[in-house]
């Protein structure tokens, strides 16, 4: 079920439930970027997301430049977006709200 590629309509509906995640149609992914107060905090965030990714067995693509972190989600096995991507995005947003609210801002 989690590996079933979502339709365009399903993707649009699921995006409405997320905060500031952007659809990248060409790469069939969703992405979001944050800026942190320091490099060390950005790295702590990446490690925390890695822990969640391991728990869900779904691994994001990270781009980190100093205090900025971009995360891109797609399901490579399905060549597109699946429920796994939106579940992980939700978990990441909850992590930011819980542990990084005062030190991160969306870009």
C-alpha positions in Angstrom: 0.0 0.0 0.0 2.7 2.5 0.9 4.5 1.9 -2.4 1.5 2.6 -4.6 2.3 5.8 -6.6 -0.2 8.5 -5.8 -2.3 10.2 -8.5 -2.0 14.0 -9.1 -5.3 14.5 -7.3 -4.2 12.5 -4.3 -0.9 14.5 -4.2 -2.7 17.8 -4.3 -5.0 16.7 -1.5 -2.1 15.5 0.7 -0.1 18.7 0.0 -2.9 20.8 1.4 -2.4 19.0 4.8 1.3 19.9 4.9 2.9 23.2 5.8 5.1 24.7 3.1 6.1 21.5 1.3 6.5 22.2 -2.4 5.8 19.7 -5.2 8.6 19.3 -7.7 6.8 17.7 -10.6 9.9 17.0 -12.8 11.6 15.0 -10.0 8.3 13.6 -8.7 9.1 14.7 -5.2 8.1 17.1 -2.4 10.7 19.3 -0.7 11.0 21.8 2.0 13.9 24.0 3.3 14.7 25.3 6.8 17.2 27.8 8.1 18.7 27.2 11.6 20.4 29.5 14.1 23.7 27.6 13.7 25.5 24.9 11.7 25.4 22.6 14.8 21.7 22.9 15.1 21.2 22.2 11.5 23.3 19.0 11.9 21.3 18.0 15.0 18.1 18.4 12.9 19.5 16.1 10.1 20.4 13.4 12.7 17.0 13.7 14.2 15.3 13.3 10.8 17.6 10.3 10.1 16.3 8.6 13.3 12.7 9.1 12.1 13.7 7.9 8.6 15.2 4.7 10.0 12.1 4.1 12.1 9.9 4.5 9.0 12.3 2.7 6.7 12.1 5.6 4.2 15.1 7.8 3.6 15.1 11.4 2.3 17.6 13.3 0.2 19.4 16.0 2.2 21.1 19.1 1.0 22.9 21.0 3.8 24.7 24.3 3.3 25.9 25.9 6.5 22.7 26.7 8.4 20.3 25.7 5.6 18.8 22.3 5.2 16.7 21.1 2.3 14.9 17.8 2.4 13.5 16.1 -0.7 11.1 13.1 -0.5 10.2 10.6 -3.2 9.8 6.9 -3.3 12.5 5.6 -5.7 11.0 2.1 -5.8 7.7 3.5 -7.2 9.3 6.3 -9.3 7.1 8.9 -7.7 5.3 10.0 -4.6 3.6 7.5 -2.2 2.0 7.7 1.2 5.5 7.0 2.6 6.6 10.4 1.5 3.7 12.2 3.1 4.0 10.2 6.3 7.6 11.2 6.6 6.9 14.8 5.8 4.3 14.9 8.6 6.7 13.3 11.0 9.4 15.9 10.1 7.0 18.8 10.6 6.0 17.4 14.0 9.7 17.1 14.9 10.3 20.7 14.0 7.3 21.9 15.9 8.3 19.8 19.0 12.1 20.2 19.1 13.2 23.0 16.7 10.4 25.5 16.8 12.5 28.3 18.2 15.6 27.7 16.2 14.3 27.0 12.7 12.4 29.0 10.1 11.0 27.9 6.8 12.7 29.2 3.7 
